[in-house]
Amino acid sequence: MSIEETHTVTNPRPAVDGDKATLWALVEARHVRAAAPDEFLLLKNTYDVELVRDAVDADLWRIRIMTIRNVWFEGRPEVLFGSIPS
């Protein structure tokens, strides 16, 4: 089953401390079944990310820990997560 997705990132709040950094952002993700556009899941999540500078390429940052918290959702969770046991 094919799913069309869009993700919008807003309010990014980075903080760099030497070779470590944190990032907080608000992310809206919309997932729609391609064959049935009325079947969708819209999520609003916060992302808390800890990053570390790459040891070889100092311009590259790597995710150490990422925590995603759902703030709210609208639609059908099974569009993204499959069947949900009752």
Buried (B, 14 or more C-beta within 10 A) or exposed (E): EEBEEEEEEEEEEEEEEEEEBBBEBBBBBBBBBEEEEEBBBBBBBBBEBBBBBEEEEEEEBEEEEEEEEEEEBEBBEEBBEEEEEE
